[in-house]
């Protein structure tokens, strides 16, 4: 039988936590099996590969960036194919997959930004990389902190979680990426590089949503072990 609804975990035995019980009950759900194949394919086989492989391998090619990003990309592609093959058995594992995807994707976007800055704009100072990753880390910390506070707040107890419309996001960003490349004919290469850096910085923040799946996975494992 196909699961059309998310499977909820009973959190009645919630001890040693400041989380709102009702909010956590809504939060700790498994994704429906019938949507896992498509989502895993979109996230990795299309989204991750498109926005990381192309800029990493594009001119000017720098081996360092390929050495950093290609190995985790290979792992994510193999993992995605496994989930597509047996989604029912990997229903819980899919949440871990989404969290790892978030980390690789978000950090990967930051790595691509460094390539744009140092290979495209010709920056030489290491302080740009240090500063950009420091700001990135601070933004991620604040995002996670805000998310956890929502789970602890009674006012957020009835707030339902909704999936990010990945297809819509991918199409819009893909069109933006295409337009940015076409604009080479109209404006300077440096301007296009700066625009792409801004787009990738925005994407790095957007996929924070997926990194939080690691938090969900941890609590799901805790309650599943108790059962």
MODELLER restraints for C-alpha pairs under 7 A, 6 or more apart:
rsr = mdl.restraints
at = mdl.atoms
rsr.add(forms.Gaussian(group=physical.xy_distance, feature=features.Distance(at['CA:2:A'], at['CA:33:A']), mean=6.81, stdev=0.5))
rsr.add(forms.Gaussian(group=physical.xy_distance, feature=features.Distance(at['CA:2:A'], at['CA:34:A']), mean=6.33, stdev=0.5))
rsr.add(forms.Gaussian(group=physical.xy_distance, feature=features.Distance(at['CA:3:A'], at['CA:32:A']), mean=5.36, stdev=0.5))
rsr.add(forms.Gaussian(group=physical.xy_distance, feature=features.Distance(at['CA:3:A'], at['CA:33:A']), mean=5.64, stdev=0.5))
rsr.add(forms.Gaussian(group=physical.xy_distance, feature=features.Distance(at['CA:3:A'], at['CA:34:A']), mean=6.35, stdev=0.5))
rsr.add(forms.Gaussian(group=physical.xy_distance, feature=features.Distance(at['CA:4:A'], at['CA:32:A']), mean=5.65, stdev=0.5))
rsr.add(forms.Gaussian(group=physical.xy_distance, feature=features.Distance(at['CA:4:A'], at['CA:34:A']), mean=6.63, stdev=0.5))
rsr.add(forms.Gaussian(group=physical.xy_distance, feature=features.Distance(at['CA:5:A'], at['CA:32:A']), mean=5.46, stdev=0.5))
rsr.add(forms.Gaussian(group=physical.xy_distance, feature=features.Distance(at['CA:6:A'], at['CA:29:A']), mean=5.76, stdev=0.5))
rsr.add(forms.Gaussian(group=physical.xy_distance, feature=features.Distance(at['CA:6:A'], at['CA:30:A']), mean=5.17, stdev=0.5))
rsr.add(forms.Gaussian(group=physical.xy_distance, feature=features.Distance(at['CA:6:A'], at['CA:31:A']), mean=5.06, stdev=0.5))
rsr.add(forms.Gaussian(group=physical.xy_distance, feature=features.Distance(at['CA:6:A'], at['CA:32:A']), mean=4.97, stdev=0.5))
rsr.add(forms.Gaussian(group=physical.xy_distance, feature=features.Distance(at['CA:7:A'], at['CA:29:A']), mean=5.30, stdev=0.5))
rsr.add(forms.Gaussian(group=physical.xy_distance, feature=features.Distance(at['CA:7:A'], at['CA:30:A']), mean=4.96, stdev=0.5))
rsr.add(forms.Gaussian(group=physical.xy_distance, feature=features.Distance(at['CA:8:A'], at['CA:28:A']), mean=6.21, stdev=0.5))
rsr.add(forms.Gaussian(group=physical.xy_distance, feature=features.Distance(at['CA:8:A'], at['CA:29:A']), mean=4.44, stdev=0.5))
rsr.add(forms.Gaussian(group=physical.xy_distance, feature=features.Distance(at['CA:8:A'], at['CA:30:A']), mean=6.53, stdev=0.5))
rsr.add(forms.Gaussian(group=physical.xy_distance, feature=features.Distance(at['CA:9:A'], at['CA:25:A']), mean=6.71, stdev=0.5))
rsr.add(forms.Gaussian(group=physical.xy_distance, feature=features.Distance(at['CA:9:A'], at['CA:28:A']), mean=6.00, stdev=0.5))
rsr.add(forms.Gaussian(group=physical.xy_distance, feature=features.Distance(at['CA:9:A'], at['CA:29:A']), mean=6.23, stdev=0.5))
rsr.add(forms.Gaussian(group=physical.xy_distance, feature=features.Distance(at['CA:10:A'], at['CA:25:A']), mean=6.79, stdev=0.5))
rsr.add(forms.Gaussian(group=physical.xy_distance, feature=features.Distance(at['CA:11:A'], at['CA:21:A']), mean=6.89, stdev=0.5))
rsr.add(forms.Gaussian(group=physical.xy_distance, feature=features.Distance(at['CA:11:A'], at['CA:25:A']), mean=6.05, stdev=0.5))
rsr.add(forms.Gaussian(group=physical.xy_distance, feature=features.Distance(at['CA:18:A'], at['CA:152:A']), mean=5.82, stdev=0.5))
rsr.add(forms.Gaussian(group=physical.xy_distance, feature=features.Distance(at['CA:19:A'], at['CA:151:A']), mean=5.49, stdev=0.5))
rsr.add(forms.Gaussian(group=physical.xy_distance, feature=features.Distance(at['CA:19:A'], at['CA:152:A']), mean=4.21, stdev=0.5))
rsr.add(forms.Gaussian(group=physical.xy_distance, feature=features.Distance(at['CA:20:A'], at['CA:151:A']), mean=5.95, stdev=0.5))
rsr.add(forms.Gaussian(group=physical.xy_distance, feature=features.Distance(at['CA:20:A'], at['CA:152:A']), mean=4.98, stdev=0.5))
rsr.add(forms.Gaussian(group=physical.xy_distance, feature=features.Distance(at['CA:20:A'], at['CA:153:A']), mean=6.34, stdev=0.5))
rsr.add(forms.Gaussian(group=physical.xy_distance, feature=features.Distance(at['CA:20:A'], at['CA:154:A']), mean=6.00, stdev=0.5))
rsr.add(forms.Gaussian(group=physical.xy_distance, feature=features.Distance(at['CA:20:A'], at['CA:157:A']), mean=6.60, stdev=0.5))
rsr.add(forms.Gaussian(group=physical.xy_distance, feature=features.Distance(at['CA:22:A'], at['CA:157:A']), mean=5.38, stdev=0.5))
rsr.add(forms.Gaussian(group=physical.xy_distance, feature=features.Distance(at['CA:23:A'], at['CA:151:A']), mean=5.77, stdev=0.5))
rsr.add(forms.Gaussian(group=physical.xy_distance, feature=features.Distance(at['CA:23:A'], at['CA:156:A']), mean=6.59, stdev=0.5))
rsr.add(forms.Gaussian(group=physical.xy_distance, feature=features.Distance(at['CA:23:A'], at['CA:157:A']), mean=4.07, stdev=0.5))
rsr.add(forms.Gaussian(group=physical.xy_distance, feature=features.Distance(at['CA:23:A'], at['CA:158:A']), mean=6.39, stdev=0.5))
rsr.add(forms.Gaussian(group=physical.xy_distance, feature=features.Distance(at['CA:24:A'], at['CA:151:A']), mean=6.51, stdev=0.5))
rsr.add(forms.Gaussian(group=physical.xy_distance, feature=features.Distance(at['CA:26:A'], at['CA:160:A']), mean=6.48, stdev=0.5))
rsr.add(forms.Gaussian(group=physical.xy_distance, feature=features.Distance(at['CA:27:A'], at['CA:161:A']), mean=6.92, stdev=0.5))
rsr.add(forms.Gaussian(group=physical.xy_distance, feature=features.Distance(at['CA:28:A'], at['CA:216:A']), mean=6.33, stdev=0.5))
rsr.add(forms.Gaussian(group=physical.xy_distance, feature=features.Distance(at['CA:28:A'], at['CA:220:A']), mean=6.16, stdev=0.5))
rsr.add(forms.Gaussian(group=physical.xy_distance, feature=features.Distance(at['CA:30:A'], at['CA:91:A']), mean=6.85, stdev=0.5))
rsr.add(forms.Gaussian(group=physical.xy_distance, feature=features.Distance(at['CA:30:A'], at['CA:92:A']), mean=6.46, stdev=0.5))
rsr.add(forms.Gaussian(group=physical.xy_distance, feature=features.Distance(at['CA:31:A'], at['CA:91:A']), mean=6.91, stdev=0.5))
rsr.add(forms.Gaussian(group=physical.xy_distance, feature=features.Distance(at['CA:33:A'], at['CA:87:A']), mean=6.10, stdev=0.5))
rsr.add(forms.Gaussian(group=physical.xy_distance, feature=features.Distance(at['CA:33:A'], at['CA:88:A']), mean=5.76, stdev=0.5))
rsr.add(forms.Gaussian(group=physical.xy_distance, feature=features.Distance(at['CA:33:A'], at['CA:91:A']), mean=6.51, stdev=0.5))
rsr.add(forms.Gaussian(group=physical.xy_distance, feature=features.Distance(at['CA:36:A'], at['CA:87:A']), mean=6.28, stdev=0.5))
rsr.add(forms.Gaussian(group=physical.xy_distance, feature=features.Distance(at['CA:37:A'], at['CA:83:A']), mean=6.78, stdev=0.5))
rsr.add(forms.Gaussian(group=physical.xy_distance, feature=features.Distance(at['CA:37:A'], at['CA:84:A']), mean=4.57, stdev=0.5))
rsr.add(forms.Gaussian(group=physical.xy_distance, feature=features.Distance(at['CA:37:A'], at['CA:87:A']), mean=6.56, stdev=0.5))
rsr.add(forms.Gaussian(group=physical.xy_distance, feature=features.Distance(at['CA:40:A'], at['CA:80:A']), mean=5.68, stdev=0.5))
rsr.add(forms.Gaussian(group=physical.xy_distance, feature=features.Distance(at['CA:40:A'], at['CA:84:A']), mean=6.86, stdev=0.5))
rsr.add(forms.Gaussian(group=physical.xy_distance, feature=features.Distance(at['CA:41:A'], at['CA:80:A']), mean=6.59, stdev=0.5))
rsr.add(forms.Gaussian(group=physical.xy_distance, feature=features.Distance(at['CA:44:A'], at['CA:76:A']), mean=6.74, stdev=0.5))
rsr.add(forms.Gaussian(group=physical.xy_distance, feature=features.Distance(at['CA:44:A'], at['CA:77:A']), mean=6.21, stdev=0.5))
rsr.add(forms.Gaussian(group=physical.xy_distance, feature=features.Distance(at['CA:44:A'], at['CA:80:A']), mean=6.65, stdev=0.5))
rsr.add(forms.Gaussian(group=physical.xy_distance, feature=features.Distance(at['CA:45:A'], at['CA:77:A']), mean=6.45, stdev=0.5))
rsr.add(forms.Gaussian(group=physical.xy_distance, feature=features.Distance(at['CA:47:A'], at['CA:170:A']), mean=6.66, stdev=0.5))
rsr.add(forms.Gaussian(group=physical.xy_distance, feature=features.Distance(at['CA:48:A'], at['CA:105:A']), mean=6.47, stdev=0.5))
rsr.add(forms.Gaussian(group=physical.xy_distance, feature=features.Distance(at['CA:52:A'], at['CA:108:A']), mean=6.83, stdev=0.5))
rsr.add(forms.Gaussian(group=physical.xy_distance, feature=features.Distance(at['CA:55:A'], at['CA:112:A']), mean=6.87, stdev=0.5))
rsr.add(forms.Gaussian(group=physical.xy_distance, feature=features.Distance(at['CA:56:A'], at['CA:65:A']), mean=6.25, stdev=0.5))
rsr.add(forms.Gaussian(group=physical.xy_distance, feature=features.Distance(at['CA:56:A'], at['CA:66:A']), mean=5.99, stdev=0.5))
rsr.add(forms.Gaussian(group=physical.xy_distance, feature=features.Distance(at['CA:56:A'], at['CA:112:A']), mean=6.71, stdev=0.5))
rsr.add(forms.Gaussian(group=physical.xy_distance, feature=features.Distance(at['CA:60:A'], at['CA:119:A']), mean=6.82, stdev=0.5))
rsr.add(forms.Gaussian(group=physical.xy_distance, feature=features.Distance(at['CA:69:A'], at['CA:108:A']), mean=6.66, stdev=0.5))
rsr.add(forms.Gaussian(group=physical.xy_distance, feature=features.Distance(at['CA:83:A'], at['CA:90:A']), mean=6.13, stdev=0.5))
rsr.add(forms.Gaussian(group=physical.xy_distance, feature=features.Distance(at['CA:95:A'], at['CA:213:A']), mean=6.00, stdev=0.5))
rsr.add(forms.Gaussian(group=physical.xy_distance, feature=features.Distance(at['CA:95:A'], at['CA:217:A']), mean=5.99, stdev=0.5))
rsr.add(forms.Gaussian(group=physical.xy_distance, feature=features.Distance(at['CA:96:A'], at['CA:213:A']), mean=6.64, stdev=0.5))
rsr.add(forms.Gaussian(group=physical.xy_distance, feature=features.Distance(at['CA:96:A'], at['CA:214:A']), mean=5.88, stdev=0.5))
rsr.add(forms.Gaussian(group=physical.xy_distance, feature=features.Distance(at['CA:96:A'], at['CA:217:A']), mean=5.87, stdev=0.5))
rsr.add(forms.Gaussian(group=physical.xy_distance, feature=features.Distance(at['CA:98:A'], at['CA:210:A']), mean=5.77, stdev=0.5))
rsr.add(forms.Gaussian(group=physical.xy_distance, feature=features.Distance(at['CA:98:A'], at['CA:213:A']), mean=6.27, stdev=0.5))
rsr.add(forms.Gaussian(group=physical.xy_distance, feature=features.Distance(at['CA:99:A'], at['CA:210:A']), mean=5.21, stdev=0.5))
rsr.add(forms.Gaussian(group=physical.xy_distance, feature=features.Distance(at['CA:99:A'], at['CA:211:A']), mean=4.46, stdev=0.5))
rsr.add(forms.Gaussian(group=physical.xy_distance, feature=features.Distance(at['CA:99:A'], at['CA:212:A']), mean=6.36, stdev=0.5))
rsr.add(forms.Gaussian(group=physical.xy_distance, feature=features.Distance(at['CA:99:A'], at['CA:213:A']), mean=4.62, stdev=0.5))
rsr.add(forms.Gaussian(group=physical.xy_distance, feature=features.Distance(at['CA:99:A'], at['CA:214:A']), mean=4.80, stdev=0.5))
rsr.add(forms.Gaussian(group=physical.xy_distance, feature=features.Distance(at['CA:100:A'], at['CA:211:A']), mean=6.81, stdev=0.5))
rsr.add(forms.Gaussian(group=physical.xy_distance, feature=features.Distance(at['CA:102:A'], at['CA:207:A']), mean=5.63, stdev=0.5))
rsr.add(forms.Gaussian(group=physical.xy_distance, feature=features.Distance(at['CA:102:A'], at['CA:208:A']), mean=6.40, stdev=0.5))
rsr.add(forms.Gaussian(group=physical.xy_distance, feature=features.Distance(at['CA:102:A'], at['CA:210:A']), mean=4.59, stdev=0.5))
rsr.add(forms.Gaussian(group=physical.xy_distance, feature=features.Distance(at['CA:102:A'], at['CA:211:A']), mean=4.51, stdev=0.5))
rsr.add(forms.Gaussian(group=physical.xy_distance, feature=features.Distance(at['CA:103:A'], at['CA:211:A']), mean=5.71, stdev=0.5))
rsr.add(forms.Gaussian(group=physical.xy_distance, feature=features.Distance(at['CA:106:A'], at['CA:204:A']), mean=4.30, stdev=0.5))
rsr.add(forms.Gaussian(group=physical.xy_distance, feature=features.Distance(at['CA:106:A'], at['CA:207:A']), mean=6.03, stdev=0.5))
rsr.add(forms.Gaussian(group=physical.xy_distance, feature=features.Distance(at['CA:107:A'], at['CA:204:A']), mean=6.99, stdev=0.5))
rsr.add(forms.Gaussian(group=physical.xy_distance, feature=features.Distance(at['CA:109:A'], at['CA:200:A']), mean=5.66, stdev=0.5))
rsr.add(forms.Gaussian(group=physical.xy_distance, feature=features.Distance(at['CA:109:A'], at['CA:201:A']), mean=6.97, stdev=0.5))
rsr.add(forms.Gaussian(group=physical.xy_distance, feature=features.Distance(at['CA:109:A'], at['CA:204:A']), mean=5.66, stdev=0.5))
rsr.add(forms.Gaussian(group=physical.xy_distance, feature=features.Distance(at['CA:110:A'], at['CA:201:A']), mean=6.83, stdev=0.5))
rsr.add(forms.Gaussian(group=physical.xy_distance, feature=features.Distance(at['CA:110:A'], at['CA:204:A']), mean=6.71, stdev=0.5))
rsr.add(forms.Gaussian(group=physical.xy_distance, feature=features.Distance(at['CA:113:A'], at['CA:197:A']), mean=5.37, stdev=0.5))
rsr.add(forms.Gaussian(group=physical.xy_distance, feature=features.Distance(at['CA:113:A'], at['CA:200:A']), mean=6.68, stdev=0.5))
rsr.add(forms.Gaussian(group=physical.xy_distance, feature=features.Distance(at['CA:114:A'], at['CA:129:A']), mean=6.58, stdev=0.5))
rsr.add(forms.Gaussian(group=physical.xy_distance, feature=features.Distance(at['CA:116:A'], at['CA:193:A']), mean=6.22, stdev=0.5))
rsr.add(forms.Gaussian(group=physical.xy_distance, feature=features.Distance(at['CA:116:A'], at['CA:197:A']), mean=6.69, stdev=0.5))
rsr.add(forms.Gaussian(group=physical.xy_distance, feature=features.Distance(at['CA:117:A'], at['CA:123:A']), mean=5.92, stdev=0.5))
rsr.add(forms.Gaussian(group=physical.xy_distance, feature=features.Distance(at['CA:118:A'], at['CA:124:A']), mean=6.44, stdev=0.5))
rsr.add(forms.Gaussian(group=physical.xy_distance, feature=features.Distance(at['CA:120:A'], at['CA:193:A']), mean=6.57, stdev=0.5))
rsr.add(forms.Gaussian(group=physical.xy_distance, feature=features.Distance(at['CA:121:A'], at['CA:190:A']), mean=6.26, stdev=0.5))
rsr.add(forms.Gaussian(group=physical.xy_distance, feature=features.Distance(at['CA:140:A'], at['CA:208:A']), mean=6.84, stdev=0.5))
rsr.add(forms.Gaussian(group=physical.xy_distance, feature=features.Distance(at['CA:150:A'], at['CA:156:A']), mean=5.87, stdev=0.5))
rsr.add(forms.Gaussian(group=physical.xy_distance, feature=features.Distance(at['CA:180:A'], at['CA:192:A']), mean=6.24, stdev=0.5))
rsr.add(forms.Gaussian(group=physical.xy_distance, feature=features.Distance(at['CA:184:A'], at['CA:192:A']), mean=6.78, stdev=0.5))
